[in-house]
Amino acid sequence: MDSILNPYYLGIVVIVGIYVILALGLNIVTGFAGQVSLGHAAFYAIGAYTSAILSLQGHLIFWLALPAAAIVTWCTGIVLGLPSLRVKEDFLAIVTLGLGLIFQSLANNLKITGGALGLGSIPQPELFGEPMSNFSFAVMTWLFVALAAFVAWRALNSRVGRAWLAIREDELVADALGVNTTRLKVLAFALGALYAGVAGSLFAHYTTFISADSFGFNESATILSMIVLGGLGSIPGAVTGAILLALAPEVLRPLADYRMLIYGLLLVILMRYRPQGLFGRSKAIRDRYAKKWLKKGGPKHEAAGNRKTH
């Protein structure tokens, strides 16, 4: 299949899929739970470096390195989420921004990460004893996208997801109604980190080279722009926003001197005329949805309903 399809376009398909996974993960943190994070690229980096180091130094195959990277980023999300989520809104954004810069600095200076030179010769995944083709890797990446979207959809439509939305709309009211806001915010942070870990592992084994420059603040800002463009809290919006912004540099490549100007102008126009994003609900609809759930008693009402069904 690689001989038929252009490897350049297959590479774009893979990178777009990785960005979709990243956007879905950040959408859980920011779109569902309302916790603004400007350091999502840090977990992306942790997943990539963990998978690369385990493959290069631990001699683990990709199929073991990827879940290991996901577990490491999940645990890191919990550890960092507990102290970070003691602050709110703008302060949380600054804290997560600082965490992202710290991890980028560590990756630039630690010997195990290759320092400023990065890590190269990362082994490609193998399938039935043969290195995966670009087409196979693209298919695998989008299977992970489908799984990530399904898990996010199931989470959103569960009791946990509705509690996340209540926290996003009014944390004090949700807390008063019995929602364990700290536990659920940390859970969102950890799940978003896990998504980034999977994306990082895919990125490392596809490009076979990583360096700290790939995981800077610009990367975090780009991922955040994707979910804002698509609509905070919307799964189709996160997917669409990621696809559009990941493809924008390629589509605007003939206008290389002006593409960043066009890119920024489009975002400004969108935020002016549709601030909720392409697929986001308007504030009035979100408020009505949240108030309706909270008036029913929130998690207490759902718990009572579950006892009746049993």
PALO-89433 format. One record per residue (C-alpha): x, y, z; residue number from 1; residue in three letters. Coordinates in steps of 0.1 Angstrom, whole numbers. Layout:
# PALO-89433
<<X Y Z> NUM ALA>;
...
This chain:
# PALO-89433
<<0 0 0> 1 MET>;
<<29 24 7> 2 ASP>;
<<39 20 -30> 3 SER>;
<<5 34 -40> 4 ILE>;
<<-1 61 -14> 5 LEU>;
<<23 90 -11> 6 ASN>;
<<44 86 21> 7 PRO>;
<<42 124 26> 8 TYR>;
<<4 123 28> 9 TYR>;
<<4 92 50> 10 LEU>;
<<27 111 74> 11 GLY>;
<<2 139 76> 12 ILE>;
<<-25 115 84> 13 VAL>;
<<-5 101 113> 14 VAL>;
<<4 135 127> 15 ILE>;
<<-32 147 124> 16 VAL>;
<<-43 115 143> 17 GLY>;
<<-18 122 171> 18 ILE>;
<<-31 158 174> 19 TYR>;
<<-66 145 176> 20 VAL>;
<<-57 122 206> 21 ILE>;
<<-40 152 223> 22 LEU>;
<<-70 174 217> 23 ALA>;
<<-94 148 231> 24 LEU>;
<<-72 145 262> 25 GLY>;
<<-70 182 268> 26 LEU>;
<<-108 185 262> 27 ASN>;
<<-114 162 291> 28 ILE>;
<<-93 185 314> 29 VAL>;
<<-105 219 301> 30 THR>;
<<-137 212 281> 31 GLY>;
<<-153 187 305> 32 PHE>;
<<-139 197 340> 33 ALA>;
<<-132 233 332> 34 GLY>;
<<-95 232 343> 35 GLN>;
<<-74 254 321> 36 VAL>;
<<-41 238 313> 37 SER>;
<<-12 254 294> 38 LEU>;
<<12 225 300> 39 GLY>;
<<-4 196 281> 40 HIS>;
<<28 193 260> 41 ALA>;
<<46 182 292> 42 ALA>;
<<26 150 294> 43 PHE>;
<<31 146 256> 44 TYR>;
<<68 148 262> 45 ALA>;
<<67 124 292> 46 ILE>;
<<49 98 271> 47 GLY>;
<<74 102 242> 48 ALA>;
<<105 101 263> 49 TYR>;
<<93 72 284> 50 THR>;
<<84 51 254> 51 SER>;
<<117 60 237> 52 ALA>;
<<139 53 267> 53 ILE>;
<<122 20 274> 54 LEU>;
<<127 9 238> 55 SER>;
<<163 21 235> 56 LEU>;
<<176 12 269> 57 GLN>;
<<151 -13 283> 58 GLY>;
<<148 -31 249> 59 HIS>;
<<110 -32 252> 60 LEU>;
<<90 -37 220> 61 ILE>;
<<65 -9 210> 62 PHE>;
<<35 -29 222> 63 TRP>;
<<49 -29 257> 64 LEU>;
<<65 6 257> 65 ALA>;
<<32 23 247> 66 LEU>;
<<11 10 276> 67 PRO>;
<<40 17 300> 68 ALA>;
<<42 53 288> 69 ALA>;
<<4 56 293> 70 ALA>;
<<7 43 329> 71 ILE>;
<<36 66 336> 72 VAL>;
<<18 97 324> 73 THR>;
<<-14 86 342> 74 TRP>;
<<6 84 375> 75 CYS>;
<<24 117 367> 76 THR>;
<<-10 134 361> 77 GLY>;
<<-22 123 395> 78 ILE>;
<<10 134 413> 79 VAL>;
<<10 168 396> 80 LEU>;
<<-27 172 396> 81 GLY>;
<<-31 171 434> 82 LEU>;
<<-10 202 442> 83 PRO>;
<<-18 220 409> 84 SER>;
<<-56 218 414> 85 LEU>;
<<-54 236 447> 86 ARG>;
<<-54 267 426> 87 VAL>;
<<-81 278 401> 88 LYS>;
<<-87 295 368> 89 GLU>;
<<-59 319 358> 90 ASP>;
<<-36 307 386> 91 PHE>;
<<-40 271 375> 92 LEU>;
<<-31 281 339> 93 ALA>;
<<1 298 352> 94 ILE>;
<<10 267 373> 95 VAL>;
<<5 243 344> 96 THR>;
<<25 267 321> 97 LEU>;
<<53 265 347> 98 GLY>;
<<52 227 348> 99 LEU>;
<<55 226 310> 100 GLY>;
<<85 248 310> 101 LEU>;
<<101 228 338> 102 ILE>;
<<97 195 318> 103 PHE>;
<<111 211 287> 104 GLN>;
<<141 223 306> 105 SER>;
<<147 189 321> 106 LEU>;
<<145 172 287> 107 ALA>;
<<170 197 274> 108 ASN>;
<<195 190 302> 109 ASN>;
<<192 155 314> 110 LEU>;
<<216 129 301> 111 LYS>;
<<189 102 299> 112 ILE>;
<<168 123 275> 113 THR>;
<<198 130 253> 114 GLY>;
<<199 166 263> 115 GLY>;
<<197 192 235> 116 ALA>;
<<206 165 210> 117 LEU>;
<<175 145 217> 118 GLY>;
<<170 108 212> 119 LEU>;
<<174 91 178> 120 GLY>;
<<172 57 163> 121 SER>;
<<140 49 182> 122 ILE>;
<<128 15 169> 123 PRO>;
<<97 14 147> 124 GLN>;
<<68 -8 157> 125 PRO>;
<<68 -43 143> 126 GLU>;
<<39 -64 132> 127 LEU>;
<<44 -101 127> 128 PHE>;
<<82 -96 129> 129 GLY>;
<<83 -69 102> 130 GLU>;
<<85 -31 107> 131 PRO>;
<<51 -15 102> 132 MET>;
<<45 3 69> 133 SER>;
<<34 39 69> 134 ASN>;
<<-1 28 59> 135 PHE>;
<<-3 3 88> 136 SER>;
<<9 29 112> 137 PHE>;
<<-17 54 100> 138 ALA>;
<<-44 28 104> 139 VAL>;
<<-32 19 139> 140 MET>;
<<-31 56 149> 141 THR>;
<<-67 62 138> 142 TRP>;
<<-78 31 157> 143 LEU>;
<<-63 47 188> 144 PHE>;
<<-82 79 178> 145 VAL>;
<<-115 59 176> 146 ALA>;
<<-108 43 210> 147 LEU>;
<<-99 76 226> 148 ALA>;
<<-131 92 213> 149 ALA>;
<<-152 63 225> 150 PHE>;
<<-137 64 260> 151 VAL>;
<<-143 102 261> 152 ALA>;
<<-179 98 249> 153 TRP>;
<<-186 71 275> 154 ARG>;
<<-170 92 303> 155 ALA>;
<<-190 123 293> 156 LEU>;
<<-223 104 294> 157 ASN>;
<<-216 88 327> 158 SER>;
<<-222 101 363> 159 ARG>;
<<-185 112 363> 160 VAL>;
<<-190 132 331> 161 GLY>;
<<-221 150 344> 162 ARG>;
<<-202 158 376> 163 ALA>;
<<-173 172 355> 164 TRP>;
<<-198 195 337> 165 LEU>;
<<-213 206 370> 166 ALA>;
<<-178 214 383> 167 ILE>;
<<-171 234 351> 168 ARG>;
<<-202 255 355> 169 GLU>;
<<-201 261 392> 170 ASP>;
<<-176 243 414> 171 GLU>;
<<-190 256 447> 172 LEU>;
<<-225 245 439> 173 VAL>;
<<-213 211 428> 174 ALA>;
<<-193 207 460> 175 ASP>;
<<-223 217 481> 176 ALA>;
<<-243 190 464> 177 LEU>;
<<-219 163 474> 178 GLY>;
<<-196 161 443> 179 VAL>;
<<-160 152 453> 180 ASN>;
<<-145 180 432> 181 THR>;
<<-109 174 441> 182 THR>;
<<-110 137 432> 183 ARG>;
<<-129 143 400> 184 LEU>;
<<-106 171 389> 185 LYS>;
<<-75 149 395> 186 VAL>;
<<-92 121 376> 187 LEU>;
<<-97 144 346> 188 ALA>;
<<-61 156 349> 189 PHE>;
<<-48 120 350> 190 ALA>;
<<-70 108 321> 191 LEU>;
<<-60 138 299> 192 GLY>;
<<-23 129 308> 193 ALA>;
<<-29 93 298> 194 LEU>;
<<-42 104 263> 195 TYR>;
<<-11 126 259> 196 ALA>;
<<12 97 269> 197 GLY>;
<<-3 75 242> 198 VAL>;
<<1 103 216> 199 ALA>;
<<37 109 227> 200 GLY>;
<<45 72 223> 201 SER>;
<<30 71 188> 202 LEU>;
<<49 103 179> 203 PHE>;
<<83 90 192> 204 ALA>;
<<80 56 174> 205 HIS>;
<<68 72 141> 206 TYR>;
<<94 99 138> 207 THR>;
<<121 78 154> 208 THR>;
<<136 110 168> 209 PHE>;
<<125 133 196> 210 ILE>;
<<139 164 212> 211 SER>;
<<127 190 237> 212 ALA>;
<<120 215 209> 213 ASP>;
<<89 194 199> 214 SER>;
<<72 198 233> 215 PHE>;
<<74 235 241> 216 GLY>;
<<48 261 250> 217 PHE>;
<<38 266 214> 218 ASN>;
<<27 229 213> 219 GLU>;
<<5 234 244> 220 SER>;
<<-10 266 230> 221 ALA>;
<<-17 248 197> 222 THR>;
<<-35 220 214> 223 ILE>;
<<-56 244 235> 224 LEU>;
<<-64 264 203> 225 SER>;
<<-77 232 187> 226 MET>;
<<-103 225 214> 227 ILE>;
<<-113 262 216> 228 VAL>;
<<-118 263 179> 229 LEU>;
<<-139 231 179> 230 GLY>;
<<-158 240 210> 231 GLY>;
<<-150 233 246> 232 LEU>;
<<-166 201 259> 233 GLY>;
<<-175 189 225> 234 SER>;
<<-160 156 213> 235 ILE>;
<<-167 162 176> 236 PRO>;
<<-154 197 181> 237 GLY>;
<<-121 185 195> 238 ALA>;
<<-117 161 166> 239 VAL>;
<<-126 188 140> 240 THR>;
<<-105 215 156> 241 GLY>;
<<-75 192 157> 242 ALA>;
<<-79 182 121> 243 ILE>;
<<-83 218 109> 244 LEU>;
<<-54 233 128> 245 LEU>;
<<-31 203 121> 246 ALA>;
<<-38 206 84> 247 LEU>;
<<-37 244 83> 248 ALA>;
<<1 247 80> 249 PRO>;
<<1 222 51> 250 GLU>;
<<-28 238 33> 251 VAL>;
<<-13 273 37> 252 LEU>;
<<22 262 28> 253 ARG>;
<<21 280 -6> 254 PRO>;
<<15 312 14> 255 LEU>;
<<44 305 37> 256 ALA>;
<<51 341 44> 257 ASP>;
<<15 348 54> 258 TYR>;
<<1 316 68> 259 ARG>;
<<6 325 104> 260 MET>;
<<-12 358 97> 261 LEU>;
<<-41 340 81> 262 ILE>;
<<-41 314 108> 263 TYR>;
<<-43 340 136> 264 GLY>;
<<-69 361 117> 265 LEU>;
<<-92 331 113> 266 LEU>;
<<-90 324 150> 267 LEU>;
<<-98 360 158> 268 VAL>;
<<-128 360 135> 269 ILE>;
<<-141 328 150> 270 LEU>;
<<-138 340 185> 271 MET>;
<<-156 372 176> 272 ARG>;
<<-186 357 159> 273 TYR>;
<<-188 322 175> 274 ARG>;
<<-169 323 208> 275 PRO>;
<<-183 289 218> 276 GLN>;
<<-165 272 189> 277 GLY>;
<<-177 253 159> 278 LEU>;
<<-195 226 178> 279 PHE>;
<<-198 242 213> 280 GLY>;
<<-231 248 230> 281 ARG>;
<<-240 284 237> 282 SER>;
<<-237 296 272> 283 LYS>;
<<-274 297 276> 284 ALA>;
<<-278 261 267> 285 ILE>;
<<-249 250 289> 286 ARG>;
<<-264 269 319> 287 ASP>;
<<-298 254 313> 288 ARG>;
<<-284 219 311> 289 TYR>;
<<-263 223 343> 290 ALA>;
<<-291 240 363> 291 LYS>;
<<-315 212 354> 292 LYS>;
<<-292 185 366> 293 TRP>;
<<-282 204 398> 294 LEU>;
<<-319 211 407> 295 LYS>;
<<-325 174 406> 296 LYS>;
<<-299 169 433> 297 GLY>;
<<-269 162 412> 298 GLY>;
<<-250 131 422> 299 PRO>;
<<-273 124 451> 300 LYS>;
<<-303 122 428> 301 HIS>;
<<-284 98 405> 302 GLU>;
<<-273 76 434> 303 ALA>;
<<-308 74 446> 304 ALA>;
<<-320 65 411> 305 GLY>;
<<-294 38 408> 306 ASN>;
<<-305 22 441> 307 ARG>;
<<-341 21 429> 308 LYS>;
<<-331 3 397> 309 THR>;
<<-313 -23 418> 310 HIS>;
